[in-house]
Amino acid sequence: MKPEQFGFMKGNLDLIESTGSEALLHCDVNENNLVAKVSADIDLSGVKQVDLAFPLDKIHLFDKSTEESLRNN
């Protein structure tokens, strides 16, 4: 994949939720809530801020008030 196909941001790590083989990272990004799914093998002990990189075609955005998907179908 090419760099322009990715989004990059920093997030303040609020909570790590273990789900077995994966972990859900609950982050604050510019006063917006973001949840990222990562491998549980990643050691995040003591981490307060994370650098996030993600494929733009794989993100799911939702309207905060209606909770409806903002993805164009």
C-alpha positions as a Markdown table, in Angstrom:
| # | Residue | x | y | z |
|---|---|---|---|---|
| 1 | Met | 0.0 | 0.0 | 0.0 |
| 2 | Lys | 1.1 | 3.6 | -0.7 |
| 3 | Pro | 1.5 | 6.2 | 2.1 |
| 4 | Glu | -1.3 | 8.3 | 0.7 |
| 5 | Gln | -3.7 | 5.4 | 1.3 |
| 6 | Phe | -3.1 | 5.8 | 5.0 |
| 7 | Gly | -4.2 | 8.2 | 7.7 |
| 8 | Phe | -2.0 | 9.1 | 10.6 |
| 9 | Met | -2.8 | 10.6 | 14.0 |
| 10 | Lys | -1.7 | 10.7 | 17.6 |
| 11 | Gly | -4.1 | 9.7 | 20.4 |
| 12 | Asn | -4.1 | 9.8 | 24.2 |
| 13 | Leu | -4.7 | 6.3 | 25.4 |
| 14 | Asp | -7.6 | 6.2 | 27.8 |
| 15 | Leu | -8.3 | 2.5 | 28.2 |
| 16 | Ile | -7.1 | -0.9 | 26.9 |
| 17 | Glu | -9.8 | -3.5 | 26.7 |
| 18 | Ser | -8.5 | -7.1 | 26.3 |
| 19 | Thr | -10.7 | -9.4 | 24.2 |
| 20 | Gly | -8.4 | -12.4 | 24.1 |
| 21 | Ser | -6.2 | -12.4 | 20.9 |
| 22 | Glu | -7.0 | -8.7 | 20.3 |
| 23 | Ala | -7.1 | -5.5 | 22.4 |
| 24 | Leu | -9.3 | -2.5 | 21.9 |
| 25 | Leu | -7.5 | 0.8 | 22.4 |
| 26 | His | -9.9 | 3.6 | 23.5 |
| 27 | Cys | -8.2 | 6.8 | 22.6 |
| 28 | Asp | -9.0 | 10.6 | 22.7 |
| 29 | Val | -8.0 | 12.2 | 19.4 |
| 30 | Asn | -8.6 | 15.9 | 19.3 |
| 31 | Glu | -11.5 | 15.5 | 21.8 |
| 32 | Asn | -13.0 | 12.7 | 19.7 |
| 33 | Asn | -13.4 | 9.1 | 20.8 |
| 34 | Leu | -11.6 | 6.5 | 18.7 |
| 35 | Val | -11.4 | 2.8 | 19.2 |
| 36 | Ala | -8.6 | 0.9 | 17.5 |
| 37 | Lys | -8.3 | -2.9 | 17.3 |
| 38 | Val | -4.7 | -4.3 | 17.7 |
| 39 | Ser | -3.0 | -7.6 | 18.4 |
| 40 | Ala | -3.0 | -8.5 | 22.1 |
| 41 | Asp | 0.7 | -9.3 | 21.7 |
| 42 | Ile | 1.6 | -5.6 | 21.7 |
| 43 | Asp | 2.9 | -4.5 | 25.1 |
| 44 | Leu | 1.3 | -1.2 | 25.9 |
| 45 | Ser | 2.3 | -1.1 | 29.6 |
| 46 | Gly | 2.8 | 2.5 | 30.8 |
| 47 | Val | 1.9 | 3.9 | 27.4 |
| 48 | Lys | -0.1 | 7.2 | 27.5 |
| 49 | Gln | 0.0 | 8.3 | 23.9 |
| 50 | Val | -0.1 | 6.2 | 20.7 |
| 51 | Asp | 0.7 | 6.9 | 17.1 |
| 52 | Leu | -2.0 | 5.5 | 14.9 |
| 53 | Ala | -1.7 | 4.6 | 11.2 |
| 54 | Phe | -4.7 | 3.1 | 9.3 |
| 55 | Pro | -5.8 | 2.3 | 5.8 |
| 56 | Leu | -8.4 | 5.0 | 4.9 |
| 57 | Asp | -10.6 | 2.5 | 3.1 |
| 58 | Lys | -11.0 | 0.5 | 6.3 |
| 59 | Ile | -12.3 | 3.1 | 8.8 |
| 60 | His | -15.8 | 3.3 | 10.0 |
| 61 | Leu | -17.2 | 6.7 | 11.0 |
| 62 | Phe | -20.5 | 7.3 | 12.8 |
| 63 | Asp | -22.7 | 10.3 | 13.4 |
| 64 | Lys | -22.3 | 11.2 | 17.1 |
| 65 | Ser | -26.0 | 12.1 | 17.7 |
| 66 | Thr | -27.7 | 9.4 | 15.5 |
| 67 | Glu | -25.0 | 6.7 | 15.7 |
| 68 | Glu | -25.6 | 6.1 | 12.0 |
| 69 | Ser | -22.8 | 5.1 | 9.7 |
| 70 | Leu | -21.3 | 7.9 | 7.7 |
| 71 | Arg | -20.0 | 5.5 | 5.1 |
| 72 | Asn | -21.3 | 6.1 | 1.5 |
| 73 | Asn | -22.8 | 2.9 | 0.2 |
